[in-house]
Amino acid sequence: MKAARIVFPGFWFARSQFADAKKQAARGVGGFCVYGGTAEQVKRFSEMVREASPYDHLLICADIEEDLSETVPDAPVLPTNAQLGAAQDTEGAYRKGLVSARMARSIGIDWLLSPVVDIGYQSPAFCETPMAVAHLAGDYVAGVANGGALNCVKYFPGVSGILKTLAQMEDAEFVPYKHMFRRCDAIMPSDMVFANIDSANRAMMSDKIIKELLKKRLNYKGCVIGAPLYKSRIKQEAAAALRMIECGIEMILAPQNPDAVLDAVEKEFDKGRLVDAVTRSISSQEMLISKVVTSTAYLFDTKEAFEMARNFKKS
């Protein structure tokens, strides 16, 4: 059992080194988050790190809010969530998820870290009505699943609720989550501080938000993963990662210094302090991998999948 599997380094095609990624893969990380590579570059990278990994399958993630073009620049731009929400276009939300998944799988990406289910009137939110968000996001993840990829619902407990009371959030921000618990592959807590719930910690480092609210009060039983660390600009990443793991986060994504985080995780594991957490993370990863590799979705080649996305508005 490798403690490194709890960490998913980021790979930025403009600045990361392939040799470093191969070493991290061989070390036993659980996967990678890719940023800024063309479809062909991502496909070659996925093949390279999977070949270097000791596992049968390595999870490759796309950290997106709207569509794949955010991290794969030659991917077609799709209608925004706000556009779909304004039209209450649940069929469009399904097709967006479907073509996104087909594109992702065609270049080696298994996991779309989307959709955003915050309540609001601007992208990446779908709309301001909680149940409408639940329906639109639900159809999006159905499309992702039928395209053969994994999803991740974010950013819990809902950025739009940052100034609300817990009772107000119960009637708004929590609605999409509660309706999607059985359909989501993972939930990603926010990296913001919700003073109405826990004024001392970011959501992804808060026992009150993850253990007491999400898992106990809302009775969520599934996988919880961290918001990408590099976006949070946390200086003490290793300490933050360990705190996140203590709070129930099962995968640490995209630290700025992945080797330092890996060293810290392995050191604590060797002391016997993270055995349960690593075991839980591996169990979740194996379940997710099983969903990907046993999916009955037909996998398209890259040219065909991208052409489907370009024809999104015509279909």
C-alpha positions as CSV (number, residue, x, y, z in Angstrom):
1,M,0.0,0.0,0.0
2,K,1.6,3.3,-1.2
3,A,0.8,6.4,0.8
4,A,1.7,8.4,-2.3
5,R,-1.5,7.3,-3.9
6,I,-3.4,10.0,-1.9
7,V,-1.7,12.7,-3.9
8,F,-2.6,13.8,-7.5
9,P,0.1,16.2,-8.8
10,G,-0.7,18.9,-11.4
11,F,1.1,18.9,-14.7
12,W,1.4,22.2,-16.5
13,F,2.5,21.7,-20.1
14,A,4.1,25.2,-20.2
15,R,6.4,24.6,-17.3
16,S,6.3,21.1,-15.7
17,Q,9.0,18.5,-16.5
18,F,8.1,15.2,-18.0
19,A,10.9,13.5,-16.1
20,D,9.4,14.7,-12.8
21,A,6.0,13.4,-13.7
22,K,7.4,10.0,-14.6
23,K,9.2,9.9,-11.2
24,Q,6.0,10.8,-9.4
25,A,4.1,8.2,-11.3
26,A,6.7,5.6,-10.5
27,R,6.6,6.7,-6.9
28,G,2.9,5.7,-6.8
29,V,0.8,8.8,-7.0
30,G,-2.9,8.2,-7.6
31,G,-3.2,10.3,-10.7
32,F,-2.6,13.7,-12.2
33,C,-4.5,16.9,-13.0
34,V,-3.5,18.3,-16.5
35,Y,-3.3,21.9,-17.4
36,G,-2.7,23.7,-20.7
37,G,-1.8,20.8,-23.1
38,T,-3.2,20.3,-26.6
39,A,-5.3,17.1,-27.1
40,E,-2.3,15.3,-28.6
41,Q,0.0,16.4,-25.8
42,V,-2.5,15.3,-23.1
43,K,-2.9,11.9,-24.8
44,R,0.8,11.3,-25.0
45,F,1.3,12.5,-21.4
46,S,-1.5,10.1,-20.2
47,E,0.2,7.2,-21.9
48,M,3.6,8.1,-20.5
49,V,2.6,8.3,-16.8
50,R,0.4,5.3,-17.0
51,E,3.3,3.3,-18.4
52,A,5.5,4.5,-15.5
53,S,2.9,3.8,-12.8
54,P,2.9,0.6,-10.7
55,Y,-0.9,0.4,-10.9
56,D,-3.1,-1.1,-13.6
57,H,-4.7,2.3,-14.2
58,L,-3.8,5.8,-13.2
59,L,-6.6,8.5,-13.0
60,I,-6.1,11.6,-15.2
61,C,-8.2,14.6,-14.2
62,A,-9.3,17.8,-16.0
63,D,-9.8,20.6,-13.5
64,I,-12.6,22.5,-15.2
65,E,-15.6,24.7,-14.4
66,E,-17.3,25.1,-17.8
67,D,-15.7,22.9,-20.5
68,L,-12.6,21.1,-21.5
69,S,-11.2,24.1,-23.4
70,E,-10.1,25.6,-20.1
71,T,-7.3,23.0,-19.8
72,V,-7.1,21.7,-23.3
73,P,-6.9,24.8,-25.5
74,D,-7.7,23.1,-28.8
75,A,-11.0,21.6,-27.4
76,P,-14.1,23.3,-28.7
77,V,-15.8,25.9,-26.5
78,L,-19.3,24.8,-25.4
79,P,-22.3,26.7,-24.2
80,T,-21.9,28.1,-20.7
81,N,-23.8,26.8,-17.7
82,A,-25.4,30.1,-17.4
83,Q,-26.7,30.0,-21.0
84,L,-28.1,26.5,-20.4
85,G,-29.6,27.7,-17.1
86,A,-31.3,30.8,-18.7
87,A,-33.0,28.5,-21.3
88,Q,-33.6,25.8,-18.7
89,D,-32.1,23.5,-21.3
90,T,-31.7,20.2,-19.5
91,E,-31.2,18.4,-22.8
92,G,-28.4,20.7,-23.6
93,A,-26.8,20.1,-20.2
94,Y,-26.9,16.4,-20.8
95,R,-25.3,16.8,-24.3
96,K,-22.7,19.1,-22.8
97,G,-21.7,16.4,-20.3
98,L,-21.8,13.7,-23.0
99,V,-19.6,15.4,-25.5
100,S,-17.2,16.6,-22.8
101,A,-16.8,13.1,-21.5
102,R,-16.3,11.7,-25.1
103,M,-13.6,14.3,-25.7
104,A,-11.9,13.6,-22.4
105,R,-11.8,9.9,-22.8
106,S,-10.5,10.2,-26.3
107,I,-7.3,11.9,-25.0
108,G,-6.8,9.8,-21.9
109,I,-8.7,11.9,-19.3
110,D,-11.0,9.9,-17.0
111,W,-12.3,12.5,-14.6
112,L,-14.0,15.8,-15.3
113,L,-13.8,17.9,-12.1
114,S,-17.2,19.4,-12.7
115,P,-20.0,20.6,-12.5
116,V,-20.1,23.6,-10.3
117,V,-23.5,23.6,-8.5
118,D,-23.3,27.0,-6.8
119,I,-26.4,29.1,-6.8
120,G,-26.0,32.3,-8.8
121,Y,-26.8,34.1,-12.1
122,Q,-23.3,34.1,-13.7
123,S,-21.1,31.3,-15.0
124,P,-20.0,28.8,-13.9
125,A,-23.3,28.7,-12.0
126,F,-26.3,27.4,-13.9
127,C,-28.9,29.7,-12.4
128,E,-30.4,31.1,-9.2
129,T,-33.1,28.5,-8.5
130,P,-31.8,25.5,-6.4
131,M,-34.0,22.8,-7.9
132,A,-33.3,24.0,-11.4
133,V,-29.6,23.8,-10.7
134,A,-30.1,20.3,-9.3
135,H,-31.9,19.2,-12.6
136,L,-29.4,20.8,-14.9
137,A,-26.4,19.5,-13.0
138,G,-28.1,16.1,-12.7
139,D,-28.5,15.9,-16.5
140,Y,-24.9,17.1,-17.0
141,V,-23.5,14.3,-14.8
142,A,-25.8,11.8,-16.6
143,G,-24.2,12.8,-19.8
144,V,-20.7,12.5,-18.4
145,A,-21.5,9.0,-17.1
146,N,-22.9,7.9,-20.5
147,G,-19.8,9.3,-22.2
148,G,-17.7,7.1,-20.0
149,A,-16.1,9.6,-17.6
150,L,-16.3,10.5,-13.9
151,N,-17.7,13.7,-12.4
152,C,-17.1,15.8,-9.3
153,V,-19.7,18.2,-7.8
154,K,-18.3,21.4,-6.4
155,Y,-17.7,23.7,-4.4
156,F,-19.3,22.6,-1.2
157,P,-21.0,24.1,0.8
158,G,-21.7,26.6,-1.9
159,V,-19.9,29.9,-2.5
160,S,-23.2,31.8,-2.8
161,G,-24.0,31.0,0.8
162,I,-20.9,32.5,2.3
163,L,-22.9,35.3,4.0
164,K,-26.0,33.3,4.7
165,T,-27.2,31.5,7.8
166,L,-27.1,27.7,7.9
167,A,-30.9,27.6,7.7
168,Q,-30.9,29.7,4.6
169,M,-28.3,27.5,3.0
170,E,-30.4,24.4,3.8
171,D,-33.1,25.8,1.5
172,A,-30.8,26.9,-1.3
173,E,-27.1,25.9,-1.5
174,F,-27.6,22.3,-0.1
175,V,-30.4,21.4,-2.4
176,P,-28.4,20.4,-5.5
177,Y,-26.0,18.4,-3.4
178,K,-28.7,16.5,-1.6
179,H,-30.3,15.6,-4.9
180,M,-27.1,14.5,-6.4
181,F,-25.4,12.5,-3.6
182,R,-26.2,9.2,-5.3
183,R,-25.2,10.4,-8.8
184,C,-21.9,12.1,-8.1
185,D,-18.5,10.4,-8.1
186,A,-17.0,12.9,-5.7
187,I,-17.7,16.2,-3.9
188,M,-15.1,19.0,-3.7
189,P,-15.3,21.4,-0.8
190,S,-14.4,25.0,-1.4
191,D,-11.1,26.5,-0.4
192,M,-12.9,29.6,1.1
193,V,-13.7,30.3,4.7
194,F,-17.4,30.2,5.6
195,A,-17.5,32.2,8.8
196,N,-21.2,31.3,9.3
197,I,-20.1,27.7,9.8
198,D,-16.4,27.7,10.7
199,S,-14.6,31.0,10.9
200,A,-11.2,29.4,11.6
201,N,-10.7,27.1,8.6
202,R,-11.2,26.9,4.9
203,A,-14.0,24.6,4.0
204,M,-11.6,21.9,2.7
205,M,-9.8,21.9,6.1
206,S,-12.8,22.1,8.3
207,D,-14.1,19.2,10.5
208,K,-17.3,21.2,11.0
209,I,-18.0,21.4,7.2
210,I,-16.7,18.0,6.0
211,K,-17.3,15.7,8.9
212,E,-20.2,17.3,10.8
213,L,-22.1,19.0,8.0
214,L,-21.5,17.1,4.8
215,K,-21.1,13.6,6.2
216,K,-23.1,13.6,9.4
217,R,-25.9,16.2,8.9
218,L,-26.4,15.7,5.2
219,N,-25.5,12.0,5.4
220,Y,-23.1,12.0,2.4
221,K,-21.3,8.6,2.2
222,G,-19.2,9.1,-0.9
223,C,-15.8,10.4,-1.9
224,V,-14.5,13.8,-0.9
225,I,-11.5,15.4,-2.7
226,G,-9.6,18.6,-2.1
227,A,-9.7,21.8,-4.2
228,P,-6.5,22.1,-6.2
229,L,-3.9,23.4,-3.7
230,Y,-2.1,25.7,-6.2
231,K,-5.2,27.8,-6.6
232,S,-5.5,28.4,-2.9
233,R,-2.0,30.0,-2.6
234,I,-1.3,28.2,0.6
235,K,2.3,28.6,1.7
236,Q,2.5,25.6,4.0
237,E,1.1,23.0,1.6
238,A,2.4,19.9,3.4
239,A,0.8,21.0,6.6
240,A,-2.4,21.9,4.8
241,A,-2.5,18.6,3.0
242,L,-2.2,16.7,6.3
243,R,-4.9,18.8,7.8
244,M,-7.2,18.1,4.9
245,I,-6.6,14.4,5.2
246,E,-7.5,14.5,8.9
247,C,-10.7,16.2,8.0
248,G,-11.7,13.4,5.6
249,I,-10.3,14.6,2.2
250,E,-9.4,11.5,0.3
251,M,-7.3,13.0,-2.5
252,I,-4.9,16.0,-2.5
253,L,-4.9,17.7,-5.9
254,A,-2.3,19.8,-7.7
255,P,0.0,21.2,-4.9
256,Q,2.6,23.7,-6.1
257,N,5.3,21.5,-4.6
258,P,4.0,17.9,-4.9
259,D,7.3,16.3,-3.8
260,A,7.2,18.1,-0.5
261,V,3.6,17.0,0.0
262,L,4.5,13.4,-0.9
263,D,7.4,13.4,1.5
264,A,5.1,14.7,4.4
265,V,2.4,12.1,3.6
266,E,4.8,9.2,3.4
267,K,6.5,10.3,6.6
268,E,3.2,10.4,8.6
269,F,2.1,7.1,7.0
270,D,5.4,5.4,8.1
271,K,4.6,6.6,11.6
272,G,1.2,4.7,11.4
273,R,-0.9,7.9,11.5
274,L,-2.5,7.8,8.0
275,V,-3.1,4.2,7.4
276,D,-6.9,4.5,7.6
277,A,-7.0,7.6,5.4
278,V,-4.8,6.0,2.8
279,T,-6.8,2.8,2.9
280,R,-10.0,4.8,2.4
281,S,-8.4,6.8,-0.5
282,I,-7.3,3.6,-2.3
283,S,-10.7,2.1,-1.8
284,S,-12.4,5.1,-3.4
285,Q,-9.9,5.2,-6.3
286,E,-10.4,1.5,-7.0
287,M,-14.1,2.1,-7.1
288,L,-13.7,5.0,-9.5
289,I,-11.3,3.2,-11.7
290,S,-13.7,0.2,-11.9
291,K,-16.4,2.6,-13.1
292,V,-14.1,3.9,-15.8
293,V,-12.7,0.7,-17.1
294,T,-16.0,-1.2,-17.0
295,S,-18.0,1.6,-18.6
296,T,-20.1,0.4,-21.5
297,A,-19.8,3.8,-23.2
298,Y,-18.4,3.6,-26.8
299,L,-15.1,5.4,-26.9
300,F,-14.6,7.6,-29.9
301,D,-11.3,8.6,-31.4
302,T,-10.1,12.2,-30.8
303,K,-11.0,13.6,-34.2
304,E,-14.5,12.2,-34.0
305,A,-15.1,13.2,-30.4
306,F,-13.9,16.8,-31.0
307,E,-16.0,17.0,-34.2
308,M,-19.1,16.1,-32.1
309,A,-18.3,18.9,-29.7
310,R,-17.9,21.4,-32.6
311,N,-21.4,20.4,-33.9
312,F,-22.9,20.8,-30.4
313,K,-25.2,23.7,-31.4
314,K,-26.2,22.1,-34.7
315,S,-27.4,18.8,-33.1
